[in-house]
């Protein structure tokens, strides 16, 4: 019979020391049965200043229990832009029609009885560490194979889509200009966007936009 692992002050203190010495300011301790265990169960020691990228787990809830310290679980959601099309957005936002907004903050602090939370599958989230902390995390799926993605991964996909959607060819440029003007007018703005605004949104030279808008008799 294998020796029972005790999760006690000594273990947490050791993890704190390893996290403090780590460049990332955090350290994991694997609690799985073996490397073939297709789940993620771990202790995670986090120090103030660690940066946990905004991420999500599409295929699993994530259980987070705070064993010591204090941190905030921050939840985000995709915000469908719809007709509210503010000038100054970049081409990625124009093509994807979404952006992200913070929707909730949950303080995890066992000293006041706030022990943890369950983050729903698919919810974008991160943590802000206020004191040296150790949490227990559990979710389905093997690390690297569970479909998890960071916000940066999601933006890279959107950028790839943008490159194919927003072409510099004359015909596509005209369609994109018409789309932007239509979105502006649908939001109640009757003024035609300037070539400089459109060039910034589509990441194309101002001269090309001016040429198109002249041909479209918009200038």
DRENDO-1510 file (C-alpha; in Angstrom, 1 decimal, always signed):
<recs>
REC; n; res; u; v; w
REC; 1; UNK; +0.0; +0.0; +0.0 .
REC; 2; UNK; +1.3; +3.4; -1.0 .
REC; 3; UNK; +2.0; +5.9; +1.7 .
REC; 4; UNK; -0.8; +8.4; +2.3 .
REC; 5; UNK; +0.1; +12.0; +1.3 .
REC; 6; UNK; -0.8; +14.5; +3.9 .
REC; 7; UNK; -1.8; +17.9; +2.7 .
REC; 8; UNK; -0.7; +20.0; +5.7 .
REC; 9; UNK; +1.1; +23.2; +6.6 .
REC; 10; UNK; +4.5; +21.8; +5.8 .
REC; 11; UNK; +3.5; +20.9; +2.2 .
REC; 12; UNK; +1.9; +24.2; +1.6 .
REC; 13; UNK; +4.9; +26.1; +3.0 .
REC; 14; UNK; +7.2; +24.1; +0.7 .
REC; 15; UNK; +5.0; +24.9; -2.3 .
REC; 16; UNK; +5.0; +28.6; -1.3 .
REC; 17; UNK; +8.8; +28.6; -1.3 .
REC; 18; UNK; +9.0; +26.9; -4.7 .
REC; 19; UNK; +6.4; +29.4; -6.1 .
REC; 20; UNK; +8.4; +32.4; -4.8 .
REC; 21; UNK; +11.5; +31.1; -6.4 .
REC; 22; UNK; +9.8; +30.4; -9.8 .
REC; 23; UNK; +9.9; +33.0; -12.5 .
REC; 24; UNK; +6.2; +32.6; -13.0 .
REC; 25; UNK; +5.5; +33.0; -9.3 .
REC; 26; UNK; +3.5; +29.9; -9.1 .
REC; 27; UNK; +4.1; +26.1; -8.7 .
REC; 28; UNK; +1.9; +23.1; -9.4 .
REC; 29; UNK; +1.8; +19.8; -7.4 .
REC; 30; UNK; +0.3; +16.9; -9.3 .
REC; 31; UNK; -2.3; +14.8; -7.4 .
REC; 32; UNK; -3.2; +12.4; -10.2 .
REC; 33; UNK; -2.9; +8.7; -9.7 .
REC; 34; UNK; -0.4; +8.4; -12.6 .
REC; 35; UNK; +0.6; +10.1; -15.9 .
REC; 36; UNK; -2.0; +8.0; -17.6 .
REC; 37; UNK; -4.8; +9.6; -15.5 .
REC; 38; UNK; -6.8; +11.6; -18.0 .
REC; 39; UNK; -7.8; +14.3; -15.6 .
REC; 40; UNK; -6.2; +17.3; -13.9 .
REC; 41; UNK; -6.1; +17.3; -10.1 .
REC; 42; UNK; -3.4; +19.5; -8.5 .
REC; 43; UNK; -2.4; +21.9; -5.8 .
REC; 44; UNK; -1.4; +25.3; -7.3 .
REC; 45; UNK; +0.7; +27.7; -5.2 .
REC; 46; UNK; +0.4; +31.3; -6.4 .
REC; 47; UNK; +2.2; +34.4; -5.3 .
REC; 48; UNK; +1.1; +38.0; -5.7 .
REC; 49; UNK; +2.2; +39.3; -9.1 .
REC; 50; UNK; +1.8; +36.0; -10.9 .
REC; 51; UNK; +0.0; +36.4; -14.2 .
REC; 52; UNK; -2.5; +33.8; -15.1 .
REC; 53; UNK; -3.7; +34.3; -18.7 .
REC; 54; UNK; -7.4; +34.7; -19.2 .
REC; 55; UNK; -8.5; +31.2; -20.4 .
REC; 56; UNK; -11.4; +28.7; -20.5 .
REC; 57; UNK; -12.1; +25.0; -20.5 .
REC; 58; UNK; -14.8; +24.3; -23.1 .
REC; 59; UNK; -15.4; +20.7; -22.0 .
REC; 60; UNK; -15.3; +20.7; -18.3 .
REC; 61; UNK; -16.3; +22.7; -15.2 .
REC; 62; UNK; -13.3; +23.6; -13.0 .
REC; 63; UNK; -13.4; +23.2; -9.3 .
REC; 64; UNK; -11.3; +25.6; -7.3 .
REC; 65; UNK; -10.8; +25.3; -3.5 .
REC; 66; UNK; -8.7; +27.8; -1.7 .
REC; 67; UNK; -6.7; +26.1; +1.0 .
REC; 68; UNK; -4.8; +29.1; +2.2 .
REC; 69; UNK; -4.3; +32.8; +1.3 .
REC; 70; UNK; -6.6; +35.1; -0.6 .
REC; 71; UNK; -7.3; +35.5; -4.3 .
REC; 72; UNK; -10.1; +36.7; -6.6 .
REC; 73; UNK; -11.6; +34.5; -9.4 .
REC; 74; UNK; -12.5; +36.9; -12.2 .
REC; 75; UNK; -15.1; +35.8; -14.8 .
REC; 76; UNK; -15.4; +37.2; -18.4 .
REC; 77; UNK; -17.8; +36.7; -21.2 .
REC; 78; UNK; -17.9; +37.4; -24.9 .
REC; 79; UNK; -20.0; +40.5; -25.6 .
REC; 80; UNK; -21.7; +40.4; -29.0 .
REC; 81; UNK; -21.3; +43.9; -30.5 .
REC; 82; UNK; -24.4; +43.7; -32.8 .
REC; 83; UNK; -25.3; +47.1; -34.0 .
REC; 84; UNK; -23.4; +49.0; -31.3 .
REC; 85; UNK; -20.4; +49.6; -33.5 .
REC; 86; UNK; -18.0; +52.2; -31.9 .
REC; 87; UNK; -15.4; +53.8; -34.1 .
REC; 88; UNK; -11.9; +53.0; -33.0 .
REC; 89; UNK; -12.4; +49.3; -32.9 .
REC; 90; UNK; -9.8; +47.2; -34.8 .
REC; 91; UNK; -10.5; +44.9; -37.8 .
REC; 92; UNK; -10.5; +41.8; -35.5 .
REC; 93; UNK; -13.5; +43.2; -33.6 .
REC; 94; UNK; -15.2; +44.2; -36.8 .
REC; 95; UNK; -14.9; +40.7; -38.3 .
REC; 96; UNK; -15.6; +38.6; -35.2 .
REC; 97; UNK; -18.4; +40.8; -33.9 .
REC; 98; UNK; -17.3; +40.1; -30.3 .
REC; 99; UNK; -15.3; +41.6; -27.5 .
REC; 100; UNK; -14.8; +40.6; -23.9 .
REC; 101; UNK; -16.1; +42.1; -20.7 .
REC; 102; UNK; -15.7; +41.3; -17.0 .
REC; 103; UNK; -18.9; +40.0; -15.5 .
REC; 104; UNK; -18.2; +38.8; -12.0 .
REC; 105; UNK; -15.5; +38.6; -9.2 .
REC; 106; UNK; -15.5; +36.0; -6.5 .
REC; 107; UNK; -13.2; +36.5; -3.4 .
REC; 108; UNK; -11.7; +33.2; -2.2 .
REC; 109; UNK; -10.6; +33.5; +1.4 .
REC; 110; UNK; -11.0; +30.6; +3.8 .
REC; 111; UNK; -10.4; +32.8; +6.8 .
REC; 112; UNK; -13.9; +34.3; +6.2 .
REC; 113; UNK; -15.6; +31.2; +5.0 .
REC; 114; UNK; -15.3; +31.7; +1.2 .
REC; 115; UNK; -13.6; +28.4; +0.3 .
REC; 116; UNK; -14.0; +28.1; -3.4 .
REC; 117; UNK; -16.1; +28.0; -6.5 .
REC; 118; UNK; -17.0; +26.0; -9.6 .
REC; 119; UNK; -16.2; +27.7; -12.8 .
REC; 120; UNK; -18.7; +26.6; -15.5 .
REC; 121; UNK; -17.4; +24.9; -18.6 .
REC; 122; UNK; -16.6; +27.5; -21.3 .
REC; 123; UNK; -16.4; +30.5; -19.0 .
REC; 124; UNK; -13.4; +32.8; -19.6 .
REC; 125; UNK; -11.6; +33.4; -16.3 .
REC; 126; UNK; -8.4; +34.2; -14.5 .
REC; 127; UNK; -7.3; +34.9; -10.9 .
REC; 128; UNK; -5.8; +37.9; -9.1 .
REC; 129; UNK; -3.7; +36.8; -6.2 .
REC; 130; UNK; -3.8; +39.1; -3.2 .
REC; 131; UNK; -1.8; +37.0; -0.7 .
REC; 132; UNK; +0.4; +33.9; -1.1 .
REC; 133; UNK; -2.2; +31.2; -1.8 .
REC; 134; UNK; -2.5; +27.5; -2.4 .
REC; 135; UNK; -5.6; +26.2; -4.3 .
REC; 136; UNK; -6.8; +22.8; -5.2 .
REC; 137; UNK; -7.9; +22.6; -8.9 .
REC; 138; UNK; -9.8; +19.8; -10.6 .
REC; 139; UNK; -11.2; +19.4; -14.1 .
REC; 140; UNK; -11.7; +16.7; -16.8 .
REC; 141; UNK; -9.3; +16.0; -19.6 .
REC; 142; UNK; -5.6; +15.5; -19.8 .
REC; 143; UNK; -3.4; +18.7; -19.9 .
REC; 144; UNK; -2.8; +19.9; -23.4 .
REC; 145; UNK; -5.6; +17.6; -24.8 .
REC; 146; UNK; -8.7; +19.0; -23.1 .
REC; 147; UNK; -9.5; +21.8; -25.5 .
REC; 148; UNK; -8.5; +24.5; -23.1 .
REC; 149; UNK; -7.5; +27.8; -24.7 .
REC; 150; UNK; -6.3; +31.2; -23.6 .
REC; 151; UNK; -7.7; +34.5; -24.8 .
REC; 152; UNK; -4.6; +35.0; -26.8 .
REC; 153; UNK; -5.3; +31.7; -28.6 .
REC; 154; UNK; -8.8; +32.9; -29.3 .
REC; 155; UNK; -7.5; +36.3; -30.6 .
REC; 156; UNK; -5.0; +34.5; -32.9 .
REC; 157; UNK; -7.9; +32.6; -34.5 .
REC; 158; UNK; -9.8; +35.8; -35.0 .
REC; 159; UNK; -6.7; +37.4; -36.5 .
REC; 160; UNK; -6.4; +34.5; -38.9 .
REC; 161; UNK; -10.1; +34.9; -39.8 .
REC; 162; UNK; -9.6; +38.7; -40.2 .
REC; 163; UNK; -6.7; +38.2; -42.7 .
REC; 164; UNK; -9.0; +36.1; -44.9 .
REC; 165; UNK; -12.1; +38.2; -44.4 .
REC; 166; UNK; -10.4; +41.6; -44.9 .
REC; 167; UNK; -8.7; +41.4; -48.3 .
REC; 168; UNK; -6.8; +44.3; -49.8 .
REC; 169; UNK; -8.3; +43.6; -53.3 .
REC; 170; UNK; -10.3; +46.5; -54.7 .
REC; 171; UNK; -13.6; +44.7; -54.7 .
REC; 172; UNK; -13.3; +43.4; -51.1 .
REC; 173; UNK; -12.1; +46.8; -49.9 .
REC; 174; UNK; -15.3; +48.4; -51.3 .
REC; 175; UNK; -17.4; +45.8; -49.6 .
REC; 176; UNK; -15.6; +46.4; -46.3 .
REC; 177; UNK; -16.1; +50.1; -46.6 .
REC; 178; UNK; -19.8; +49.7; -47.3 .
REC; 179; UNK; -20.1; +47.3; -44.3 .
REC; 180; UNK; -18.4; +49.8; -41.9 .
REC; 181; UNK; -20.5; +52.7; -43.1 .
REC; 182; UNK; -23.7; +50.6; -42.8 .
REC; 183; UNK; -22.8; +49.6; -39.2 .
REC; 184; UNK; -22.2; +53.3; -38.4 .
REC; 185; UNK; -25.5; +54.4; -39.8 .
REC; 186; UNK; -27.4; +51.5; -38.2 .
REC; 187; UNK; -26.1; +52.8; -34.8 .
REC; 188; UNK; -27.5; +56.2; -35.5 .
REC; 189; UNK; -24.4; +58.0; -36.8 .
REC; 190; UNK; -25.3; +59.7; -40.2 .
REC; 191; UNK; -21.8; +61.0; -40.8 .
REC; 192; UNK; -19.6; +59.0; -43.1 .
REC; 193; UNK; -16.4; +57.7; -41.4 .
REC; 194; UNK; -13.3; +59.4; -42.6 .
REC; 195; UNK; -10.7; +57.5; -44.8 .
REC; 196; UNK; -8.3; +57.7; -41.9 .
REC; 197; UNK; -10.8; +55.9; -39.6 .
REC; 198; UNK; -11.5; +53.2; -42.1 .
REC; 199; UNK; -7.9; +52.7; -42.9 .
REC; 200; UNK; -7.1; +52.2; -39.2 .
REC; 201; UNK; -10.0; +49.7; -38.8 .
REC; 202; UNK; -9.0; +47.7; -41.9 .
REC; 203; UNK; -5.2; +48.1; -41.5 .
REC; 204; UNK; -4.8; +49.3; -45.1 .
REC; 205; UNK; -3.1; +52.4; -46.5 .
REC; 206; UNK; -5.2; +55.6; -46.4 .
REC; 207; UNK; -4.5; +56.3; -50.0 .
REC; 208; UNK; -6.2; +53.0; -51.1 .
REC; 209; UNK; -9.3; +53.9; -48.9 .
REC; 210; UNK; -9.4; +57.4; -50.4 .
REC; 211; UNK; -9.3; +56.0; -53.9 .
REC; 212; UNK; -12.1; +53.5; -53.2 .
REC; 213; UNK; -14.3; +56.1; -51.5 .
REC; 214; UNK; -13.8; +58.5; -54.5 .
REC; 215; UNK; -14.8; +55.8; -56.9 .
REC; 216; UNK; -17.8; +55.1; -54.7 .
REC; 217; UNK; -18.6; +58.9; -54.7 .
REC; 218; UNK; -18.4; +59.0; -50.9 .
REC; 219; UNK; -15.9; +61.9; -50.8 .
</recs>
